[in-house]
Amino acid sequence: DGKTVGACLDRNGLRPARYWRTVDDMVYVASE
């Protein structure tokens, strides 16, 4: 439906991640 975002942690939950929400409501998530 375009209104749900999901992300998973690695086994320890220690990897850094950043997210951006744009003015047109797009969400970008990046990790190493």
BALOBA-1460 file (C-alpha; in Angstrom, 3 decimals):
// residues 32
<rec num="1" residu="d" x="0.000" y="0.000" z="0.000"/>
<rec num="2" residu="g" x="3.060" y="2.277" z="0.086"/>
<rec num="3" residu="k" x="2.564" y="3.234" z="3.738"/>
<rec num="4" residu="t" x="4.641" y="0.588" z="5.513"/>
<rec num="5" residu="v" x="8.403" y="0.516" z="6.076"/>
<rec num="6" residu="g" x="10.369" y="-2.388" z="7.528"/>
<rec num="7" residu="a" x="13.994" y="-3.010" z="8.471"/>
<rec num="8" residu="c" x="15.860" y="-5.878" z="10.156"/>
<rec num="9" residu="l" x="18.709" y="-5.846" z="12.641"/>
<rec num="10" residu="d" x="21.783" y="-7.994" z="12.192"/>
<rec num="11" residu="r" x="22.553" y="-10.720" z="14.735"/>
<rec num="12" residu="n" x="23.944" y="-8.246" z="17.295"/>
<rec num="13" residu="g" x="21.941" y="-5.177" z="16.338"/>
<rec num="14" residu="l" x="25.131" y="-3.097" z="16.222"/>
<rec num="15" residu="r" x="25.416" y="-2.053" z="12.569"/>
<rec num="16" residu="p" x="24.855" y="1.662" z="12.064"/>
<rec num="17" residu="a" x="22.003" y="2.738" z="9.825"/>
<rec num="18" residu="r" x="20.683" y="6.088" z="8.695"/>
<rec num="19" residu="y" x="17.350" y="7.001" z="7.255"/>
<rec num="20" residu="w" x="16.045" y="9.947" z="5.278"/>
<rec num="21" residu="r" x="12.456" y="11.012" z="4.729"/>
<rec num="22" residu="t" x="12.049" y="13.277" z="1.730"/>
<rec num="23" residu="v" x="9.518" y="16.045" z="1.226"/>
<rec num="24" residu="d" x="7.481" y="13.734" z="-1.029"/>
<rec num="25" residu="d" x="7.341" y="11.105" z="1.785"/>
<rec num="26" residu="m" x="9.885" y="8.686" z="0.316"/>
<rec num="27" residu="v" x="12.009" y="6.909" z="2.940"/>
<rec num="28" residu="y" x="15.576" y="5.787" z="2.232"/>
<rec num="29" residu="v" x="17.495" y="3.531" z="4.617"/>
<rec num="30" residu="a" x="21.218" y="2.840" z="4.257"/>
<rec num="31" residu="s" x="23.621" y="0.665" z="6.202"/>
<rec num="32" residu="e" x="27.102" y="-0.689" z="5.664"/>
